[in-house]
Amino acid sequence: MPPPAQGGAALVDGTYDLRAEACGDPASETRLTLAGQSWRFYEARCTRGAVGADGSLTLSCSSEGMTDSRAVTAVMEGAALRVTDAGGARLYQRCPG
């Protein structure tokens, strides 16, 4: 498993959602599940590389038969996870459980 970010909080495995009220919906289109190197979005399955000291990482993803690599920054903000990529920043709320 790649080491956690140096100088920052390690990414916390669990289920997150952009909308806290959607946490109970396993079919939520804004859901993200982290399990070690595995990141699962609504329509994409990704494997993350090593996390840099600033939270930078690369996701190797497959979705609907297509594959791509995504450069992102992911940092914990309390119990929330801020993910920033070319599309901007999104704050995922940690779901209970």
Number of C-alpha atoms within 10 A of each C-alpha: 8 11 10 16 19 12 10 13 14 16 19 16 14 15 20 24 25 21 16 15 10 17 20 11 11 11 10 15 14 18 24 22 18 18 13 14 15 17 20 17 19 14 12 16 18 21 17 21 17 16 21 18 14 13 23 18 18 17 19 18 20 15 13 8 6 8 12 10 13 14 15 20 17 23 22 17 13 10 12 18 21 18 17 17 13 8 7 8 13 14 18 22 23 23 21 10 6
